[in-house]
Structures are given as C-alpha cells and as structure tokens.
Amino acid sequence: MKRRATVIGFRRFAACAACAAITVAVGAASAGAFEREESFQRTIPLDGARRVVVADSRGDVKVVGEKGRADILCEFTKRIRGRDQEKADRLFALMDIEIRREAGAIVVEARYPDRHDRDRNILSYLMQHFPGMGIDITLTVPAGFDAKIVTSSGDAELANILGSAEISSASGDVAANGVGGDLKVDVSSGDIEVSNVEGKTFLNSASGDIEASALKGDVGARSASGDIDLSAIGGDLSAVSTSGDVVVEGVHAVVFSGSSGSARFSEVRGGVAVTVSTGDVEVYAVPQAAGNYEVRSSSGAITLQFDRPMKSGYKFKAQTTSGDISVNLPIDVSQMGRHRLTGVVRGGKSFVVLEPASRDILVSESEERPSMD
C-alpha cells in the first residue's frame, strides 16, 4: 500500500532564520514493510559563532566549509522503516533536530524519541522493531569555522574546513579532506580516510584501517586491529599498531611500536625508532642530517637501506638470534661473527642499532637493495 504522507511541522528555534520541507517520500518497499523519508532545510544565523558541533546517534553526518558563507545551512533527512505504519508515524513525528548555542559554538543535535518521550518503555520496545530509524545531517558552514562531529552509529564526513576539526564515531567510517588547523579522529569501529591537513593530525581506530596522505604537520596514528597506510607526511610520525601491517611513504622521523604485522617505512628523512614483536621491518632512508636508527624485531627480518648516505656517519651494531647479517657499507669493523657485527661508518656521529632479529639483517648504502630471499 502506498500513500502520500503529511509533512510534519517543526518547532521553530530562535537560531533558525528559515525552516522548510523540501521532499516527501513514503512507500512500502516490500510486502508488510513500511518506509518513510522526508528532507528539510534550516538556515542558522552565526551571531558571532566561530565553531560548530554536530551530534547524531543514529545517522550520517557531513560538514562542509564554504568560502564567503555568512550563515549555516542545515539540511537533514528523517527516515524510518518498520512493519507498523501507525507506530512508525508516531516515532517519526518525535524525531527532530535541536539547535542551541554553547560558549561561542552552534550545536546541532539529532533528537530521538527515547530521549524526550515520557513513555520510555513503550518507545524502547518500538525502536527495537524500527531499526531503520535515523536522521542524516549535512551542514554547510563558513570555511573558517572549527568543527566537531560526534556520531554513535553512522558515518562522518568533513571537507574544506580552514579551522581545527575533531571527529569521533562509535561505529562508522570517517572521511576528512582539507583541514586548515589540527585534526583529531577517534573511531571505535570503522575505517579512517584523511587527506590534506595543514596542522597536526592524530588518528585512532580501535577496529579498522587508517589511510592518510598529504599531512603537513606531525602525525600520531594508533590502530588496535587494522592496517595503517600513510604518505606524504611533512613532520614526524608516532604510531602504534597492535594487529595489522604498516606502510609509510614520505616522513621525517619515525617512532613506531607494533605487536603483530609487518612494517615498511620509505623516504624517511629523519631518525627511526621501531620496535616490532612479530613481523618484518623495512626502512628506506634519505637522511637530511645526522640521525639515529634503532630497529628491533623479536620475530622477523630487518632491512635498512640508505638511499642517500649519511655523511656524518654512524656507529653500527647488528645482532641476530638465528639469522645472517649482510652489509654493504664502508664500515671499519670492530667485532664480527655470524650473528653479530659492530663497527664505525665514516665519522660515527650517530648510531645504528639493529637487533635482535630472529631472521636475517640486511643493511646497504647502495642503490640496489639486497634480496630477502
């Protein structure tokens, strides 16, 4: 059965200059299933605000910066799906967004019936039978704003924000492209994809992959269960991975700790401090100045390739528990054995320590990298 729904009226907020329903759609997707969806717009005056906060526990959120904009355009879509049309309409009518001002920020929050209706027991029962209920929110804000997004069950997207940004999601993917200040992303279950950040970047995913590029400042990355793939980092990297592979291309200094998974760092301009419990480690360095290189892998092979020799030189130490050590260096050897090699390369201003690998260690300053086979 299909019918046209009546547009639900909304309470006007003092912060809203306009409120309009722009689409109406109701239908039965399959036998016995009722679906309803409506989209709306509100225009929010700034009144001196320089920051926006948007929170949504059951829908997707998107915040986009627009140069020259003098207000905030709030577009949101209410949707519900279930088998009982009457009860679905009741829940639908109680769904709304709330707009308020807090300490110089405009706060936009999706409002659901479980928070505001007195008959919580009945509504809790109904919501279990209407899993498709949610409000998706898109905000177009002045580009110079700071932004914060908080979602519980939904994806978060941010673009073209010249200020700083913060995104947290309990269950959903996060994407951010174009942040002029610092960026912080914290995800419990979901992937992170980030690009073009001018300030510092911190990325944390308890369960999901992290992919980021063109990050001009220092970067912190943590993944409990997932891969980390980073490129074009202007500053230093501090990263932790409990379970997953790590690939980094283009970075200054690196500090990394990994429990399970391989790690590969290329075009490293500064020093390296890497510790891996299980997995191979590869470092391809292009030193711009003196720096220390310390790599430890309890169970794995270590490869260190200087694609650009460090002119100031370094004190060298390599040790394995059961593998071989192969070097192609202008080294003055002080101690040599099958599983241990120490010496000095050129001036010896810095140090290189590679241990205690359970497999082979390969170190070279030549253009041709040794084979791991």
N, C-alpha and C positions, 0 to 999 in steps of 0.2 A: 504494500500500500504506500502511495506517495501523496504528500500534501505539502502545501506551502506554509511555512511557519511564520508566525507573527514576530517581528523584531522586538527583542526585549529592551525595555527602557532602562537607562542607567542614571544613577545619582550623579549630579554634576559636582565636581570638585572645584574649589576656588582657584586651583592652579591651572585648570583647563580653560583654554580660550574657545575650543570647539570640540564637539563630540558628534560623530556621525557613523552610522552603519553603512558599509559600502557594498557588502554582498550578503546574500542569504542563500543557504543550500540545505535542504533536508531530503532524506530519502532512505529507502530500505536497500542495503547492499546485498542482502540475501534473505532467504525466507526466514521470517521471525526476528531479523536483526534491524534495529533502528539506528540511524545515524543522523546527527545534526551538526552543522557547522556554520558559523557566522563570523564575519570580519568587520572590524571597526577602526576608526581613527580618532585620535585626540591630539590637539596641539597644546603644548605646555610652555608658558612664558618662562624665561630664565630668571628674571628678577634678581640678578646678581650671582646666581649659582655658577660654579665652575666645575662641578663634579656630578656624575650621575651614578646611581646604584640601582641595579635591577635584579630582582629575586623571583624565582619561579620554581616551584617544587614538582610540577607535572608537565612542563612543556619546554620547547626550544626557545633560546634567547639569542638575539642578534643585535649588536650595537655597531653603528657605522658613523664615522665622523664625516662631516661635510663642511668644506671651507665656506665662510661667509654666512653660514646659517645663524639666525638670531633667535631661534626657539628650538624646541624639541618636538619632533613628530613621532608620536607613539601609535604604531599600528599593531593590532593584536587580533588573533583569531581564536574564538572559543569553539571547542569541538567535544562531542560526546558520542559514545557508541554503546548500545546495550539492546536488551530484548523487551524492555518495558518502556513504551513511549511516554506514558504519563509520568513515571518516576524519573525518566531521563529529562523531561521538560522541567521538572521540579529542580533537579540538580543544576541544569543549565541556567536557570534563572538566578541561582545563587552564586554563579561564577562571575567574577568581575576583576578589574584591576584597581589597585589603590595607589594614589599619588599623594605624596607628602614631602615636606621639606625638613631636613635634619642637618644642622651645623653647616650650612652653605651648600648642601647637596640636595639634589632632587632624587627621591626614592620612588621607584616604580615597582610594585609588588603584585604578583598574581594572587588573587584571593579565591579560596575554595571553600565549599560549604562546611567541611569538617572543622574549620576554624571559627566560624561565625554563627552557625545554627545551634540552637539550644538542644535540639533533639539529636545528640551526637550518636547514640546507639543505633537509631534507625538509619541515619545517614552513613555511618560507618559500614553497616550491612549493605546499603545500596551501592556505595562506592566500590565494594568488592565485586559487584556484578556489573560495574561500568568502568572497566579498565581503560577504555579509550578516552576518558575524560581528561582534558588538559587545555591550557591556554598558551599559544605560541606568541611571543612578543618580539617586535622589531622596533628599535629606537634609532632615529636619525638625529644626531646631536652635533653641536658645533665642534669642529675638528680639534680645537684647543682644549677640550674637556679632558679631565681624568675620568676613568671609568672602572666600575667594579661590577662583575657578573657573578651571581650565585645561583646554581641550579642543583636540584636533587635528582631528578630523573628526566634528562633531556640534554641535547647538545647545546654548546655555547660557541658563538662566533663573534669575532671582533675585528674591525678593519678601520684603518685610516684615523687613528687617534693620536694626536700630537702630544698629549699628556701622558701620564703614567697609567697603567692598567693592572687590574687584578682579576683573576678568574678562578673560581672553584666549582667543581662538579662532583657530586657523589656517584653518579652513574651516567656517563655520556661522554662523547668526544668533544674536544676543544680545538678550535682553529683561530689563530690570530695572525694578521698580516698588516704591518705598518703601525708601529708604536713609537712615538717620539721620545718617551721617557723610559722608565723602568717597567718591566713586565714580570708578574708573578703568576704562575699557573699551578694549581694543585688539583689533581684528579684521583679519585679513589678507584674507579673502574672505567677506563676509556683511553683512547689514544690522544696524543697531543701533536699538533702540527703548527709550527710557528715560523714566521719569516719576517725580515726587515724590522729589527728592533734597534733603536738608537742607543738606549741606555743599558743597564744591567738586566740580565734575564735569569730567572730561576724557574725550573720546570721539574715537577714532581708527579709521578704516576705510580700508584700502588699496584695497578694491574693494567698494563697497556704499553704500547710503543710510544717512543718520543722521536719526533723528526723535526729538525730546525735548521735554518740557514740564514745567512746574512745578519748575524748578530754582532753589533759593533762593540759592545761592552763586554765585561766579564760575564761568564755563564756558569750557573750551577745546575746540575741535572741529576735526578735520582729516579731510579726505576726498580721497584721490588720484583716485578715479573714482566719483562718486556725488553725489546731491543732499543738501543739508543743510536740514532743516526744524526750526526751534526756536521755542518760545513760552514766555511767562511766565518770564523769567529775572530773578531778583532782583538779581544782581550784574552784573559786566562780562563781555563776551564777547571772546575772542580766537580767531579762526577762520582756517583756510586751506583753500582748495579748488583742486585742480588742474584738474579737469574735472567740472563739474556746476553746477546752479543752487542758489542760497542764498536762503532765506526765513526771516526772523526777525521775530517779533512780540512786543514787550514785553521791553525790555532796558535796562540802564543805559548804560554806554559801550561802544563797538564799535571793535575793531581787526580789520580783515579784509584778506586778500590772496587774490586769485583769478586764475587763469590763463585759464580759458575757461568762460564761463557768466554768466548774469545774477545780480544780487544785489538783494534788496529788504529794507529794514530799516524797520519801523514801530514806533510808540510808543517811540521812543528817548529816554530821559530824560537821558542824558549826552552827552559828545562823541563824535565819529566820526572815524576814520582808515581810509579804504578805498582800496585800490589794485586795479584790475582791468585785465588785459591786453586781454581781448576780452569785451565784454558790456555791457549797460546797467546802471546803478546807480540805485536809487530809495531815498531816505531821507526818512522822515516823522517829524519830531522833536517832542517835547513837553518842551522844556528845563525842568529844575527849578532850574538855576543857570547861571552863566556856563560856557561850554564851547566848545571849538574843533571845527570841522567841516572836514575835509580829504578831498576825494574826487577821485580820479584814475582816468580810464579811457582807455587808449590807443586803443581802438576801440569806441565806444559812446556813448550819450546819458546825461546826468546830470540827475536830478530831485531837488531839495531843497525840501521843504515843511515850514515851521514851523507845526504845528497849534496851537502856543502860542508867541507871540512871546518872544524872549529880551530881557528888559527892559534888561539892561546893555549890549546892543548888540554890534556886532562890526565889524571891518574886513573889507571884502568884496573878493574878487578872483575873476574868472571869465575863462577863456580857452579858445577852441576853435581847432582847426586848419582846419575846413571847415564848421562848423555855426553856427547863430544862438544868440544869448543873449537870453533873455526873462526879465524880473524883474518882480515885483510887491512892491516893498519901499519903505519910507520912507528912501531912500538919498540921501546927499549925494555926487554923482558927482564924482570927481577926474579920471578918464580914461575915455573911451568910444569904441568903434569897433565895427565889425560883429563882430569876433572877440575883443574884449577889453573888459572893464568892471571898473573899480575904484572904490571909494568907502567911505563910512562909514555905518553904520546905527546911529542913536541914539548911545550913549556910546562905542562902539567898543572895549569892554573885551576881547572875544575876537576870533577871526578865523575867516573862512570862505574857503576856497580850493577852487575847482573847476576842474580842468584836467587834461591838455589834451585835452578831448573831441573826437573826430572828427565827432561829430554835435551835436545841439542841447543847450543847457543851459537848464533851466527852474528858477527859484527864486521862492518865494512865501511870504508870511505870511498869505494869505487862506484862508478856509475852503474855497473852491472850487479844486481842483487843476487846473493847466493841462493841456490835452490834448497828448499826444505826437504826434498826427497832423499 
